[in-house]
Amino acid sequence: MMLSGADIVVKTLIEQGCDVVFGYPGGQILNVYDSLYRYQSEITHILTAHEQGAAHAADGYARATGKVGVVIATSGPGATNLVTGIATAYLDSIPMVAITGNVMTSQTGTDSFQEIDITGVTLPITKHNFVVSRVEELADTIREAFSLAVSGRPGPILIDIPKDIQVASCEYEPKPAVQPEPRMPAKDIRIEEAVACLKESRRPFLYFGGGLIQADAEDELLTLAEKLDAPIGCSLMGISGVCTDHPRFLGMQGMHGHYASSMAMHHADCILSLGVRFNDRVTGNREKFAKGAKIIHIDIDGSELCKTVSPAHALRGDIKLTLQKMIAMLDKTTHPDWWETIRALRETEEETLDHREGMTPRNVMLTVNRHLRANTPVATDVGQHQMWAAQSLRFQHKRRFISSGGLGTMGFGIGAAMGAQIGTGERTVLVTGDGSFGMCLQELATAVSYRLPVVIVLLNNGVLGMVRQWQTLFFDRHYSNTVLDRKTDFVKLIQAFGGDGMRVSTPEALDEALTKAFSADGPYLIECMIDKDEFVLPMLPPGGSMDDIIVKAGV
């Protein structure tokens, strides 16, 4: 059938299983939006308040569902407003397709109105990007983008479509949805070497990140842990990959990780790492990181192997398939002495936890826990509240903790929460802070307009808490530009947008507010007033090792 380029865009998205897109219209993408209007019975468009919010929503949708998130924007500022969202997805390996309009090919390079070389701008933050120069290439380009986004290490793809390509027509032939490229396990010889190392271990530690979730290898991880009699820890991106209450799971490791998890990794003699990057928040001083351990690193992306640490064994391959082969080569073993050490570490961790009464950050999270359902997605912004959520919230199923790890994007939360809610159909919780929420709070308009059931738990301490914590510990309490002292009334703000909310200052009031919020018809904001000098602990000082970990304020 003969179709315009704009119709081909929409028909191909539908063909690829895309049922919802996020975006904002503009002059150079109007033809695609006209096609979206005509195909609205087959594909839903969510109009956000800002293109950055649309990108974060597509990202949150992808994280919560495992499907490709799609965002659409016009040329110029519409396209550049996507950049932070694309970079956020890139650093966390999230499958996303961004479609931008641009000026006609005859005007390219003339500095015409709202012209921007968006492929040049996004080249370092996309897995791949395309400029479509012929309408006949458009459908296959979109199909290739979907395949690339989910193949190997996932990531965002950008497709820039000039106006005249949207207008031109050609023959369109529907095709089946593309499939990811076939995955392969690591080489047998490398697996055998790694298994020999594991068999020699007396203090094994299994450490996983977002790559394990992307590989759907949670069952294999747990089976391997049973065979090795090993404890399990994770990176920030790995949270929810294993049920939080699993007896072998010690929690998040790293700068603000659980004490038992971080110290177990520090004392291990063999670390099997799965789909992680070993960034600075995990290792601290790399010269002192896990000096007594042999590291086995498995990742689908060979460029991550030997990049930041020097593993004894580096295996490039699909984590799920590689673990299946490893499991078949191992016999069940036990390490009672190692588990006695783990028990002692857990006891020490329990002693260091904040057991104060009142409106402490931990009590806020424990109260939220009582309202979470098994499938409730929780999105966060970035800052102290993100770490408190990562430390204390409980998850039963994967893809239910949605947070910006690599880029650390303040303002990510509200868009991501909306995308997760739309993708899963589940009431979604957003944990945010007054600083992060101020970045993209205009998306309240979107949440209210679409009556999205998002429970916003906003921890308000009147400061940029994480930066202030660093200023307290390492900059002689020079609070340069971290005291916000803003007059914003967040409850009145959401009411102005058409929603509802409540301010609370006790855990009991929070509990009542959450009960109301979880039955609200649309978004509901709960402003939690906390002290400006609350710390996120434990904390690994910058440049320090696990021997320098801070577990109590003033220590």
Stockholm file with secondary structure:
# STOCKHOLM 1.0

chainA/1-555         MMLSGADIVVKTLIEQGCDVVFGYPGGQILNVYDSLYRYQSEITHILTAHEQGAAHAADGYARATGKVGVVIATSGPGATNLVTGIATAYLDSIPMVAITGNVMTSQTGTDSFQEIDITGVTLPITKHNFVVSRVEELADTIREAFSLAVSGRPGPILIDIPKDIQVASCEYEPKPAVQPEPRMPAKDIRIEEAVACLKESRRPFLYFGGGLIQADAEDELLTLAEKLDAPIGCSLMGISGVCTDHPRFLGMQGMHGHYASSMAMHHADCILSLGVRFNDRVTGNREKFAKGAKIIHIDIDGSELCKTVSPAHALRGDIKLTLQKMIAMLDKTTHPDWWETIRALRETEEETLDHREGMTPRNVMLTVNRHLRANTPVATDVGQHQMWAAQSLRFQHKRRFISSGGLGTMGFGIGAAMGAQIGTGERTVLVTGDGSFGMCLQELATAVSYRLPVVIVLLNNGVLGMVRQWQTLFFDRHYSNTVLDRKTDFVKLIQAFGGDGMRVSTPEALDEALTKAFSADGPYLIECMIDKDEFVLPMLPPGGSMDDIIVKAGV
#=GR chainA/1-555 SS CEEEHHHHHHHHHHHTTCCEEEECCCGGGHHHHHHHHHTTTTCEEEECSSHHHHHHHHHHHHHHHSSCEEEEECSTHHHHTTHHHHHHHHHTTCCEEEEEEECCGGGTTTTCTTCCCHHHHHGGGSSEEEECCCGGGHHHHHHHHHHHHHSSSCCEEEEEEEHHHHHCEEECCCCCCCCCCCCCCCCHHHHHHHHHHHHHCSSEEEEECHHHHHTTCHHHHHHHHHHHTCCEEECGGGTTSSCTTCTTEEEECSTTSCHHHHHHHHHCSEEEEESCCCCHHHHSSTTTTTTTCEEEEEESCGGGTTSSSCCSEEEESCHHHHHHHHHHHCCCCCCHHHHHHHHHHHHHHHHHSCCCCSSCHHHHHHHHHTTCCTTCCEEECSSHHHHHHHHHCCCSSTTCEECCCSSCCTTHHHHHHHHHHHHHCSCEEEEEEHHHHTTSGGGHHHHHHTTCCEEEEEEECSBCHHHHHHHHHHSTTCCTTCBCCCCCCHHHHHHHHTCEEEEECSHHHHHHHHHHHTTCSSCEEEEEECCTTCCCCSBCCTTCCGGGCBCSTTC
#=GC SS_cons         CEEEHHHHHHHHHHHTTCCEEEECCCGGGHHHHHHHHHTTTTCEEEECSSHHHHHHHHHHHHHHHSSCEEEEECSTHHHHTTHHHHHHHHHTTCCEEEEEEECCGGGTTTTCTTCCCHHHHHGGGSSEEEECCCGGGHHHHHHHHHHHHHSSSCCEEEEEEEHHHHHCEEECCCCCCCCCCCCCCCCHHHHHHHHHHHHHCSSEEEEECHHHHHTTCHHHHHHHHHHHTCCEEECGGGTTSSCTTCTTEEEECSTTSCHHHHHHHHHCSEEEEESCCCCHHHHSSTTTTTTTCEEEEEESCGGGTTSSSCCSEEEESCHHHHHHHHHHHCCCCCCHHHHHHHHHHHHHHHHHSCCCCSSCHHHHHHHHHTTCCTTCCEEECSSHHHHHHHHHCCCSSTTCEECCCSSCCTTHHHHHHHHHHHHHCSCEEEEEEHHHHTTSGGGHHHHHHTTCCEEEEEEECSBCHHHHHHHHHHSTTCCTTCBCCCCCCHHHHHHHHTCEEEEECSHHHHHHHHHHHTTCSSCEEEEEECCTTCCCCSBCCTTCCGGGCBCSTTC
//
